[in-house]
Amino acid sequence: MATREQRYAAIAAKMRCQQIPDLPLKHEWLELLTRLSRQDDDQLRELGITELRICADRATRNCHD
């Protein structure tokens, strides 16, 4: 059975491969990124933080278009 960190790592790998449309983000996506950004694992935490920044930049850009 996979550990929580392994499951999150698998989810993160899938996230990197997905094209995210410019639609409003769903709360589940933000919740997942928030959980990743709070992980003890440095790579998972960095991935979560990076993706949250991208989401914030995209939201800001869409608001000012």
C-alpha positions, -999 to 999 in steps of 0.1 A, spaced: 0 0 0 13 35 -9 20 60 17 3 94 18 35 110 4 36 85 -24 -1 91 -33 5 129 -33 36 124 -54 16 104 -80 -11 131 -80 15 158 -85 30 139 -114 -4 137 -131 -9 174 -124 23 183 -142 11 165 -173 -24 180 -175 -33 211 -194 -52 233 -172 -79 254 -190 -83 291 -182 -116 283 -165 -122 293 -129 -105 270 -106 -125 245 -86 -122 245 -49 -110 209 -49 -80 219 -70 -71 247 -47 -75 224 -17 -52 198 -32 -26 225 -39 -29 239 -4 -24 204 11 6 198 -11 21 232 -1 19 221 36 37 188 32 68 179 51 84 166 18 103 195 3 95 186 -33 57 182 -27 57 215 -7 76 233 -35 53 219 -61 22 230 -42 35 265 -36 46 269 -73 12 258 -86 -6 281 -61 15 310 -74 7 301 -110 -30 300 -101 -28 334 -84 -9 349 -113 -35 335 -138 -64 348 -116 -48 383 -114 -41 383 -151 -77 373 -160 -92 400 -137 -72 427 -154 -79 416 -190 
